[in-house]
Amino acid sequence: MIDQDGYFGESVAQRYDDSSSEMFQHDVVAVTADVLAGLAAGGRALELGIGTGRVAVPLAERGVQVHGIDLSRAMVARLRAKPGGDAIGVTIGDFATTTVGGTFSLAYLVFNTIMNLTTQEEQVACFRNVAAHLAPGGCFVVEVMVPELRKLPPGQQAVPFQTGASGWAFDLYDVATQQMSSNYVEVVDGRGSYRSIPFRYVWPAELDLMAQLAGLRLRERWDGWTRAPFTNESPSHVSVWEKPVG
Ligand SMILES: C[S@@+](CC[C@H](N)C(=O)[O-])C[C@H]1O[C@@H](n2cnc3c(N)ncnc32)[C@H](O)[C@@H]1O
């Protein structure tokens, strides 16, 4: 359901940090924050789609000054309630176009959130917005899945990713338009609910072209936060583009 907070309104925000997904495990978040702290290299960091501060709070704990942008007041309220959350500045707005003061040595957009921008124009605008916020030598980090089209047999659009007694979840792909959605069916006390979030899936090479349009160039592409090499079997990637000096 969409409201003024987008797809991350109160009902999502109140349960967001209870997830049992590995993305919320302490060691996974710690490695993420360590890599980002290294890339910030003593400068300020800008998180696009900061949410509840899953990554921003541990990054700030590592001594990095973090500022965030997010559409959802409900998600940001959870960040504010965390120890250290008050020290993190947040601007409410669309990260494709919202500007904040000063420059940053690091901007980052994790957990597939680039795909929340559902048009190519918005994704390109996001790269341009980031580039305008980066100091020369600064970098932009994106963590995003590789589209799972290899799991689609001809004529089929759905990729299930959760099947259980009380819930099912599946992605729907439209390969003609590059639109997709993640869909969740949950049954509680015999009553079903359905939630659908729209995305635009995007390939690594297309992201490189967006970076090029914004004046950035690829520095690294890893399979994940452990910095393992990205291969043709990698389910996702962490990519780092830099703003050239001079
Ligand atoms: C999957 S959550 C990720 C939150 C956090 N980065 C994390 O890793 O846990 C996506 C977040 O991006 C925000 N978001 C999605 N689209 C946005 C947009 N166009 N502008 C600003 N925030 C957006 C949502 O409100 C939500 O808080």
The ligand as an ORCA input file, in Angstrom:
! r2SCAN-3c Opt
* xyz 0 1
  C      14.720     -1.329      1.451
  S      14.666      0.131      2.437
  C      16.394      0.312      2.762
  C      16.644      1.128      4.009
  C      18.113      1.156      4.418
  N      18.939      1.758      3.390
  C      18.616     -0.237      4.711
  O      19.564     -0.656      4.063
  O      18.044     -0.920      5.585
  C      14.387      1.389      1.206
  C      14.300      2.797      1.799
  O      14.373      3.730      0.723
  C      13.357      4.698      0.861
  N      13.026      5.161     -0.502
  C      12.549      4.421     -1.529
  N      12.439      5.178     -2.634
  C      12.846      6.428     -2.287
  C      12.997      7.650     -2.987
  N      12.699      7.756     -4.289
  N      13.470      8.719     -2.321
  C      13.781      8.634     -0.996
  N      13.675      7.496     -0.276
  C      13.217      6.409     -0.923
  C      12.230      3.983      1.567
  O      11.376      4.898      2.226
  C      13.000      3.081      2.522
  O      13.257      3.727      3.747
*
